[in-house]
Amino acid sequence: MHAITIPEPGGPEALVWAEVPDPVPGEGEVLVDVAASAVNRADLLQRQGFYDPPPGSSPYPGLEVSGRIAAIGPGVSGWAVGDEVCALLSGGGYAEKVAVPAGQLLPLPKGVGLVQAAALPEVVCTVWSNVFMVAHLRPGETLLVHGGSSGIGTMAIQLAKAVGARVAVTAGTKEKLAYCAELGADILINYREQDFVAELMKATDGAGADVILDNMGAKYLDRNVQALAVSGRLAIIGMQGGVKGELNIGTLMKKRAAISATTLRARPLEEKAAIVAAVREHVWPLLDAGHVRPVIDRELPMTEAGEAHSVVEASGHVGKVLLVTP
């Protein structure tokens, strides 16, 4: 088969489409013929040499795919050759074939095409596990989503609205904010022109956000705590703004607030399987009914993965950028 390899870390040009050995499904795994994968910021970090795959994982980038099951490994039940699926991965999605633990497979939702389903696993599992399983967003509460027009952001808006929450978003252009509004966002904040803490407090009559989904990390840490409501929960899922920040513990205690920080890629198989099972139970019916949908900016051939990385790095996209196998 062919896959996107990284002979040497570097810029988008470091991604090379090359012939590599076919994967073989092991115990509890299936082999998937890949229809498409999607670009995540973790892939950009891996390309740059900053985020190695977990031990035992495929060396190729790609944290989610869609495709058809080509073979069933030992100890797998409930799936058959030919089933159309999408899957959460620890790596290896930028390839023509990938071996996937059966617990990380999801059936294709109704009304979502085979290629388009590649936009779902990573964002849905990230949002559901952090916003709902960890931060316990409830109906009537306010969720603040940083990067509302991203793949994560567009899914977080839809899922929060589906459960009856109020949604505030930050984004860097009026066009991105307008798209967030189309998805249901109630409070629109241009982080380039406005102070998100002040704008959020104004829009919530000083209450703040019950849950904040943050992709920035250190840069926003102190201001995120300021923006939290009493008993608020800050869920950190990214470090685009750095890894070290100062925090006023007194403010955190005064608000009786909590901070969680998680990654998905390196979690044990049983934890990933539990998240995928929860997503299938709670989110798939929303997708089947058309209440939630993947947001896709563009589809590019997998052989042009470097171009796709350039698009994501420039942050001009809305939703997900997909890579389609030749």
N, C-alpha and C positions, 0 to 999 in steps of 0.2 A: 504494500500500500504506500501512499504518499502522506506526508504530514508536514506541518510547519515546524521547522527545527530552528535552534538558536546556536549556531556554531560558536559565536562569540557575543557576549552582551553588548548592547549598543542601542542605536536609534532604530526607527522603523525598518531601515534597510537591513538590519541584523536578522530579520525573519526570512528563512529560506525554505521553499517548498522542495522537499527531497524525498527520495525513496527510502523507506525504513521497513523493518520487519513487522509483519502483522502481529497484533496482540492475540493472545490466547486466553479465553475466559477460564478463570480458576474456579475454585469451590465457591458457590454462592454468587457467581457472576454470569452475565450474559454478554454476548458480543453484539454491538450495534453498528450497522452500516450507517454512517453519519450523513444526514441530509444537510444540516447546517449547525453552526456553532454561533456564539455571540461574544463580542468583545467586552471584557470587564477590566476595570483599572488594575486589578491584580495581575492581569496578563501583561500590562504595560510595565509593571514593576518587575515581573519575571524576565521580560525581555531585556531590561536594564541591568539584570544581575542582582536585584535587591530582594527577591521573593522566590526562593527555591521551592519546588513542590515538596509535599510531605514525603518522608521515606516510604519507598515502595510504590509511589505513584508514577504515572507516566511522566516523562521528562518534557513533553510537549505542552504548550499553553492551551487554555480552553477549559472553562469551569462548568459548561453546560452545553448540551447538544439536543438535537432532535434527529430521529431516524427510524429505521426498522430493525427489529431483532433478527440477526443472521444466524446465531447459534446460542444454545443454552448450555451453561456449565453444570457441573455436578451439584446436586443439592438445591436446585432452583425449581420452584413450582409456582403455578399461577400465571406464567407467561409462556408464549409460544413463538416459534419462528414465524416471522412475518408481521408480528404485532407492531403497530406504529406507536412510538413512545417519545417522551423527552426525559432528560436525566440530569441530575446534579452530579458533578464530577470533582475530583481532586486535581485533575489535569488530564490532558490528552484530547481535548475536544477539537483542536485544530488539526484534524486528520480524517482520513476516509473511513477508518474503523476505530472503535474504542471499546475496551472491556469495562463494564459497569457493574458494581454491586447491585444485586436485584432490589435491595431495600431503597435504592436511590432512583428507581424508575417510576415514572408517572405515565398514565395513558394519555393519549392526545385528547384535549378538551373538545367538546362539540363546537363547531364553527371556527376552529383555529386550524389553519393549514399546517402541513407537515414542516415546512421551512420556518414559518412564523412561530411555531411552538418552541423553537430554540431560544426565544427571547424570555421564556418564562422561568425555568427552574431556579436559577441563582437569585433573581430579584424577588420572586415570590417567597422562597425559603428564607432569604435574608429579612425581608419585611415582616413576614408572619412570625418568625422566631424572635425577633427583637421587639417589635411594636406590640405584639399580642401575647406571646408566650413568656417573655421576660418583663416587659413594661406594662402589660395588662391594660392596654387602652380600652376604655369602656364607652358605651353610647353616651353622648352628651358632653364628653370631655373634648379638650382642644389638643390637637397634635400639630407641632411645628416640624416641618420637613425642610432641611437645608438641601439645596440642589433639587428643587421641586421638578425640574424638567428632565432630570436624569432618568435612566432606566429604573433605578431604585425609587426615585421620587415620584415618577408617574404611577408606579404600582402602589406606593404608599398612599397617595391621594385617593385612589380608587377604593382600596380596601378599607381605609378609614371612613370614607363616606358611606360605604356599603354597610358598616356596622353602626352608623348613626353618629359619628364624631364630627366635630368642626375642624377644618384643616387650614393652617397657615403655612405658607411656603416662602422661601427665599429663592431668587433667581437673578441673573445679571442683566437681562434685557426685558423690554416691555413685550416683545414677541414671545419669549419663553413664559413670562407671567400670564400672558393671554391664553397660552395653551394650557397652563395649569388651571386657569379659571374654567376652561372648557371641560376639563376632567372633574371639576367640582370644588376646587380650592376656594375657600371663603375669604381669606386674608392674603393679600399679595404684597410682597415686600421686595423692592429692588435693592439688593445688598450693596450695589455700587453707589447708590444715591441716598440710601436711607439707613438709619440705625435700626437693626432688626429688633433690639430689645425695646426701644422706645415705641416703635410702630406696633409691636405685638401688645405691649401694655396698653397702649391707646385703644386698640381694637378689642381688647378683652376687659376693658374697664379696670385695669390694674391687676387682674387675676393672674395672667401669665399662662404658660402652656403646661398642661398636665403631663404630656409626653413630648420629648424632643428627639427626633432621629437625626443624628449628626454624622456627617462624613468628613468634617474638617479636623477634629481632634484638638490639638493644643491651642491653635489660634483662636478658637471659639470657646474654650473651656470656661473661662470666668464669665463671659457674657451669657453663655448658655445657662449657667447656674442662676444668674440674675433674672433670666427670662422664665425660669421654672415657677410654676404655681406651688402653693403649699402642698406637700406630699407629692410633688412632681417627680418624674422619672426621666433621666437623661440616658439615652442609649447611643453609645459611640460605636460606629461601624467603620470609620475611616480615619486616615491620618494625613489628608491632603494639606492640612495646615500645620504639620509638625507633630512631634511626639512628646515634647516636654512643655508643660505649662504650669502656671501658678494658680492655686485654687484657694479661695477664702472659705476655710472650713466652717467658720462662724455663720456665713450666709447659708451654707448647705444645711447646717444643723437647725438654724432658725426656721428654714422652710421644711424641715423633716423630709428632705429630698434624698433620692438615691441615684447613683451613677452605675451603669453597667457598660462594659466594653467587651465586644465579642468579635471573633472571626468565625467563618463557616468552614473554610477549606481544610483546616487541620483537625477538625473535631473527629472523635472516634466514629467508626461506622455505625454503632448502635445509636449514637446521638443524631447523626444525619438521618438515619432511617426513621427515627421518631419524629423529626421535623418534617420529613417528606410525608409521613403518614398523616400528620396533623394538617398539612397543606392539602392533601388529597381529600380529607374529611371536610375542611372548612372553606377552602378557596376554590377547589375544582367545581363545586356546585354553582358558585358565582360566575365562573368562566363559562360553564355549560349553559347558564341562563342568559349570558350576554351582559351581565351587570359589570363585569370587569373584563378588560382586554389587554393584550400586549400592545405597547406603543413602540413602533419601529421607525427609525429615522431613514435607514437605507439598508439595502442588501448588496454586498459585494462578493465577487468570487473569492474563495479561500486563498487562491494563489495571490491575491492582492491584499493579504493581511497587513502588510506594511502601510498601505494607504488607509486601511480601516483604523489602524493604530493612530495615524496622523490625525484623522478626523476626531477621534475621541480625545486625543491630547489637546487639540485646539478648542474643545468644549463648545463647538458651535452646533452640536447635534441636539435633538430632542428624543428621549427614549433610547432605544437600543440600536446598535450597529451590528448587523448579522454578516456572517461569512458562510457562503453557500458552496458546498463541495462541487467540483467539476462534474 
